[in-house]
Amino acid sequence: MAAVFDKPSFFQRVSPLFEGFDGPLAFAVFLLTSAGLLIMYSSGYDHGSRFADHGRNMLIAGAIMFVVAQIPPQRLMTFAVPLYMFGVALLVAVAIFGITKKGARRWLNVGIVIQPSEILKIAMPLMLAWWFQKREGQLRPLDFLVAGALLIAPVGLIMKQPDLGTALLVLTAGVAVIFFAGLSWKLIVPPVVLGLIGIFLVVWFEPRLCADGMRWPILHDYQQQRICTLLDPSRDPLGKGFHIIQGMIGIGSGGVFGKGFMAGTQTHLEFIPERTTDFIFAAFSEEFGLAGNLLLIAAFTFLILRGLAIAMEAPTLFSRLLAGAVTMIFFTYAFVNMGMVSGILPVVGVPLPFISYGGTAMVTLGLAVGILMSIAKAKRLVQS
């Protein structure tokens, strides 16, 4: 009888919180955060408290991940509409009252300075996954049009700031949900073909399109300059082409095995611009070389494949769409950042997940991993 009244131990009390945690996903995140701390210590050693702040941001993101992982996907669905409306309202407030820095109006002062566009990276897939869940089994073309309108509104507000990098990430998350919901290939192929034709024409007629005084419709001047600089960085090697050229030099100078930890000359002589944020991949490449890059890419690939596996095994349509979209956010982050640093994509403000310095982005990533953990946990509970 005494055993009936025995109090459970501390471990027995907290163990249910960790039940269902996805081990492979946690391992992938651990590898990436370890790499991030390692290169941040090297590239940010003369940036004051940047390494310590990076570690603090990771702890905050980890706490958010843990909390969100405890929330069932059905409960997450209830946050979809309020979070989306709140995010769009903040974007409108930014357009009216926002803080302007370096020609861009992206921030809002609410006691602390925040960047509301970051909210839409999660709110957008939540909203669209909620929309398609409500119409499961009775989807019509009109439903996809409404989803497109829900996507275009915040993306347009973000591009107006202008913030092409965040707009691209929000657009990717939304398009992923619409695609996974069953959008017909007949509607997907034409814009893809037109995009490829447009890229070919820009490359073919680059000397004329990038001539002095030429202005492209739709794009801002700085966006046009980024594309022209991508096509020919030597056009302005000490100005607009400096970032791409130094990034490629940093990657190439690392060779096969790199120059060694804390031994990157391009990094520590400050030739690599933004070496702790957008261009940290160049600093990593210089110190750890091709071998380190392959390991880093393998870790990202494992994370993305695990996220897609969680999406495929999710118990509900909402969970599948949300997990798939969140996973595509990780893919877009990594692909765009590595591509722009390597000189195959225009330079946009997209950090490398878990590697680049940045508090808001790190919190968003922690929230995204927490959502995947929640969905994986729900799947295990359904199976049991």
Buried (B, 14 or more C-beta within 10 A) or exposed (E): EEEEEEEEEEEEEEEEEEEBBBEBBBBBBEBBBEBBBBBBBBBBBEBEEBBEBBBEBBEBBBEBBBBBBBBEBEEBBEBBBEBBEBBBEBBBEBEEEBBEEEEBBBBBEEEEEBBBBBBBBBBBBBBBBBBBBEBEEEBEEEBBEBBBEBBEBBBEBBBBBBBBBBBBBBBBBBBBBBBBBEBEEEEEEEEEEEEEEEEEEBEEEBEEBBEEEEEBEEBBEEBBBBBBBBBEBEBBEEEBBBBBBBBBBBBBBBEEEBBEEEEBEBBBEEBBBBBBBBBBBBBBBBBBBBEBBEEBEEBBEBBBEBBBBBBEBBBBBBBBBBBBBBBBBBBBBBBBBBBBBBBEBBBBBBBBBBBBBBBBBBBBBBBBBBBBBBBBBBBBEEEE
